[in-house]
Amino acid sequence: MADLLEIQHLSVWFPTRRRHGVIRAVTDVSLTVRAGQTLGLVGESGSGKTTLGKAILNLVPSSSGSVRFSNHEILNLPEARFRPWRRKIQMIFQDPFGSLNPRWPILRSIGEPLQIHFPKMTRRDRRDRVASLLEKVRLQPDLMLRYPHEFSGGQRQRIGIARALAVEPELIVCDEAVSALDVSVQAQIVNLLLDLQDELGVSYLFISHDLAIVEHVSDEVAVMFRGEIVERASAADIYRSPQHDYTRKLLASVPTLD
């Protein structure tokens, strides 16, 4: 399969108040995400996973490197030039409640990206599209006039998925998309994401610290430690025969019933 996203030698460093001080959140990372597949990105909290995901979407500035999407350089573009690419790359956030405006009904939350990216779409067409998206994530369309506080955490994350799908993206960055949910709800959301991938052919960069979930959803897995990629292989190889000491420690830290 062709590479949809190509990251080459990407670094994201943040200046500190100390003279000449920097926080090296991401350092010299090179990765690819293939069309229609899932790359799992694992590592402990603070390893730089979320910063990498945000850098791809130009939500944080990058210090150096290259990010190519469909063979076009998109790194650090001005917002006006990046907007067409923002339609092709969407994000599902960790906190399903914090990512929704509490003052907006769901119709407006999901409909806003449609209004931005498809300005000629009529209000009736937007409403029909929102209804269709809610059905796609297995929610009733008549819920669209309700507000975020009226939903459970799992339902709110389904709404977040519907919003990400609204503009028909080719890549979705899932940033700890199930970590804030109960275990039973996690399984429902993960299965929904896999079903949507089969139906729509969308690619995922699946960021998580949960190795069991990453193994279940990923074609390939990259392991991140202190801002660097220390190992990358197929999901089967990573879990069967980890090569890096940090990967082995991550796998050993997973609790078992034994």
C-alpha positions as CSV (number, residue, x, y, z in Angstrom):
1,M,0.0,0.0,0.0
2,A,1.1,3.6,-0.7
3,D,2.3,5.8,2.1
4,L,-0.3,8.4,3.0
5,L,1.7,10.3,5.7
6,E,5.5,10.5,5.7
7,I,7.2,12.1,8.7
8,Q,11.0,12.7,8.2
9,H,13.3,13.8,11.0
10,L,10.6,15.7,12.8
11,S,11.6,17.6,16.0
12,V,9.5,19.7,18.3
13,W,11.4,21.7,20.9
14,F,9.8,24.2,23.3
15,P,11.9,27.1,24.8
16,T,12.0,27.4,28.6
17,R,12.5,30.4,30.8
18,R,16.1,29.3,31.5
19,R,18.7,30.8,29.2
20,H,19.1,28.7,26.1
21,G,17.0,26.0,27.7
22,V,14.6,23.8,25.7
23,I,12.2,20.9,26.3
24,R,12.9,18.3,23.6
25,A,9.4,16.9,23.3
26,V,10.0,15.2,19.9
27,T,13.4,14.6,18.5
28,D,14.3,13.3,15.0
29,V,11.2,11.2,14.5
30,S,10.6,9.4,11.1
31,L,7.4,7.5,10.5
32,T,5.0,6.5,7.8
33,V,1.3,5.7,7.8
34,R,0.0,3.7,4.9
35,A,-3.3,4.3,3.2
36,G,-6.2,2.3,4.9
37,Q,-4.0,1.0,7.7
38,T,-3.3,1.8,11.4
39,L,0.0,2.8,12.9
40,G,-0.1,2.4,16.7
41,L,2.1,4.8,18.7
42,V,2.8,3.7,22.2
43,G,4.8,5.0,25.1
44,E,4.4,6.2,28.7
45,S,3.0,9.5,29.6
46,G,5.3,12.4,28.7
47,S,7.1,10.4,25.9
48,G,6.0,12.9,23.2
49,K,3.2,11.0,21.6
50,T,0.5,13.7,21.8
51,T,2.9,16.5,20.8
52,L,3.8,14.5,17.7
53,G,0.1,14.1,16.8
54,K,-0.5,17.8,17.3
55,A,2.6,18.7,15.2
56,I,1.2,16.7,12.2
57,L,-2.0,18.8,12.4
58,N,0.0,22.1,12.8
59,L,-1.5,22.6,16.3
60,V,2.0,23.1,17.7
61,P,4.9,24.5,15.7
62,S,7.7,22.1,14.7
63,S,11.4,23.0,15.1
64,S,12.6,21.0,12.1
65,G,11.9,18.1,9.8
66,S,9.3,17.3,7.2
67,V,5.7,16.1,7.2
68,R,4.3,15.1,3.8
69,F,0.7,14.1,3.2
70,S,-0.1,12.6,-0.2
71,N,3.3,13.7,-1.3
72,H,2.7,17.4,-0.4
73,E,4.7,19.2,2.3
74,I,2.3,20.4,5.0
75,L,4.6,21.2,8.0
76,N,4.2,24.6,9.6
77,L,2.0,26.0,6.8
78,P,0.1,29.2,7.6
79,E,-3.5,28.4,8.6
80,A,-5.0,29.7,5.4
81,R,-2.8,27.3,3.3
82,F,-3.2,24.4,5.7
83,R,-7.0,24.6,5.8
84,P,-7.6,22.3,2.8
85,W,-5.3,19.7,4.5
86,R,-7.1,20.1,7.8
87,R,-10.1,18.6,6.1
88,K,-8.1,15.5,5.1
89,I,-6.5,15.1,8.6
90,Q,-8.8,15.1,11.6
91,M,-8.3,14.3,15.3
92,I,-10.2,12.5,18.0
93,F,-9.2,13.9,21.4
94,Q,-8.7,12.1,24.7
95,D,-11.4,14.0,26.7
96,P,-14.7,13.6,24.9
97,F,-16.4,16.2,27.1
98,G,-13.6,18.8,27.0
99,S,-13.5,18.5,23.2
100,L,-17.2,19.6,22.8
101,N,-18.5,23.0,23.4
102,P,-20.9,22.6,26.3
103,R,-23.1,25.5,25.0
104,W,-23.7,24.0,21.6
105,P,-26.1,21.2,20.7
106,I,-24.6,18.3,19.0
107,L,-26.1,19.5,15.7
108,R,-23.9,22.5,15.8
109,S,-20.8,20.7,17.1
110,I,-20.8,18.2,14.2
111,G,-22.2,20.7,11.7
112,E,-19.5,23.4,12.3
113,P,-16.8,21.7,10.2
114,L,-19.3,21.2,7.5
115,Q,-20.1,24.9,7.5
116,I,-16.4,25.7,7.3
117,H,-15.3,23.3,4.7
118,F,-18.4,23.1,2.6
119,P,-19.8,26.6,2.7
120,K,-22.2,26.0,-0.1
121,M,-24.0,23.2,1.8
122,T,-27.5,24.3,2.8
123,R,-28.7,24.1,6.4
124,R,-31.0,21.2,5.5
125,D,-28.2,19.3,3.9
126,R,-26.0,19.9,7.0
127,R,-28.8,18.6,9.2
128,D,-29.2,15.5,7.0
129,R,-25.4,14.9,7.0
130,V,-25.3,15.1,10.8
131,A,-28.2,12.7,11.1
132,S,-26.3,10.3,8.8
133,L,-23.1,10.6,10.8
134,L,-24.9,9.9,14.1
135,E,-26.3,6.7,12.6
136,K,-22.9,5.8,11.4
137,V,-21.5,5.9,14.9
138,R,-24.6,4.1,16.2
139,L,-26.5,7.0,17.8
140,Q,-30.1,8.0,17.2
141,P,-30.3,11.1,14.8
142,D,-33.0,12.6,17.0
143,L,-30.3,13.2,19.7
144,M,-28.7,16.0,17.7
145,L,-30.6,18.8,19.5
146,R,-29.2,17.6,22.9
147,Y,-26.2,19.1,24.7
148,P,-22.9,17.3,25.7
149,H,-23.8,17.0,29.4
150,E,-26.8,14.9,28.4
151,F,-24.6,12.1,27.1
152,S,-22.4,9.4,28.7
153,G,-18.7,9.4,28.1
154,G,-18.9,6.7,25.5
155,Q,-21.7,8.5,23.7
156,R,-19.7,11.8,23.7
157,Q,-16.7,10.0,22.2
158,R,-19.0,8.6,19.4
159,I,-20.0,12.2,18.8
160,G,-16.3,13.2,18.6
161,I,-15.8,10.4,16.0
162,A,-18.8,11.7,14.0
163,R,-17.4,15.2,14.0
164,A,-14.0,13.9,12.8
165,L,-15.7,11.9,10.0
166,A,-17.9,14.9,8.9
167,V,-15.5,16.3,6.4
168,E,-14.5,12.8,5.0
169,P,-10.9,12.7,6.2
170,E,-8.3,10.3,4.9
171,L,-6.3,10.2,8.2
172,I,-7.6,10.4,11.7
173,V,-5.2,11.0,14.6
174,C,-6.7,9.1,17.6
175,D,-5.1,10.7,20.7
176,E,-5.7,8.4,23.6
177,A,-9.3,8.1,22.2
178,V,-10.5,5.5,24.6
179,S,-8.3,6.0,27.7
180,A,-10.9,8.1,29.6
181,L,-13.6,5.4,29.1
182,D,-14.7,2.4,31.1
183,V,-13.2,-0.9,29.8
184,S,-16.5,-2.2,28.4
185,V,-17.1,1.1,26.6
186,Q,-13.5,1.1,25.3
187,A,-14.1,-2.2,23.5
188,Q,-17.2,-0.7,21.9
189,I,-15.4,2.4,20.6
190,V,-12.4,0.4,19.3
191,N,-14.7,-2.0,17.4
192,L,-16.6,1.0,16.0
193,L,-13.3,2.5,14.8
194,L,-12.3,-0.8,13.1
195,D,-15.7,-1.1,11.5
196,L,-15.5,2.5,10.1
197,Q,-12.0,1.7,8.8
198,D,-13.3,-1.3,6.9
199,E,-16.3,0.7,5.5
200,L,-14.5,4.0,4.7
201,G,-10.9,3.0,4.1
202,V,-9.7,5.7,6.6
203,S,-6.2,5.5,8.1
204,Y,-5.4,5.9,11.8
205,L,-2.5,7.1,13.8
206,F,-3.6,5.5,17.1
207,I,-1.8,7.0,20.1
208,S,-2.1,5.1,23.3
209,H,-0.3,3.9,26.4
210,D,-2.5,0.8,26.4
211,L,-0.5,-2.0,24.7
212,A,-3.4,-4.4,24.6
213,I,-5.6,-2.1,22.6
214,V,-2.8,-1.0,20.3
215,E,-2.0,-4.7,19.5
216,H,-5.7,-5.2,18.6
217,V,-6.1,-2.2,16.3
218,S,-2.7,-1.8,14.7
219,D,-1.0,-3.1,11.5
220,E,2.3,-1.6,12.7
221,V,3.5,-0.3,16.0
222,A,6.1,2.4,16.8
223,V,7.4,2.7,20.4
224,M,8.3,6.2,21.6
225,F,10.6,6.9,24.5
226,R,11.7,10.4,25.6
227,G,10.6,11.9,22.3
228,E,12.3,9.4,20.1
229,I,11.2,6.3,18.2
230,V,13.1,3.4,19.7
231,E,11.5,0.5,17.8
232,R,9.1,0.0,15.0
233,A,7.7,-3.3,13.5
234,S,4.5,-5.1,12.7
235,A,2.2,-5.5,15.6
236,A,2.8,-9.2,15.6
237,D,6.6,-8.9,15.7
238,I,6.6,-6.2,18.4
239,Y,4.5,-8.3,20.8
240,R,6.2,-11.6,19.9
241,S,9.8,-10.5,19.8
242,P,10.5,-7.0,21.1
243,Q,14.0,-5.8,20.3
244,H,14.5,-2.7,22.4
245,D,14.9,-2.9,26.2
246,Y,12.3,-0.2,26.7
247,T,9.7,-2.1,24.6
248,R,10.4,-5.2,26.7
249,K,9.9,-3.2,29.9
250,L,6.6,-1.8,28.6
251,L,5.3,-5.2,27.7
252,A,6.4,-6.6,31.1
253,S,4.5,-3.8,32.9
254,V,1.1,-5.0,31.5
255,P,-0.8,-6.6,34.4
256,T,-1.9,-10.2,34.0
257,L,-4.3,-12.5,35.9
258,D,-1.4,-14.6,37.0
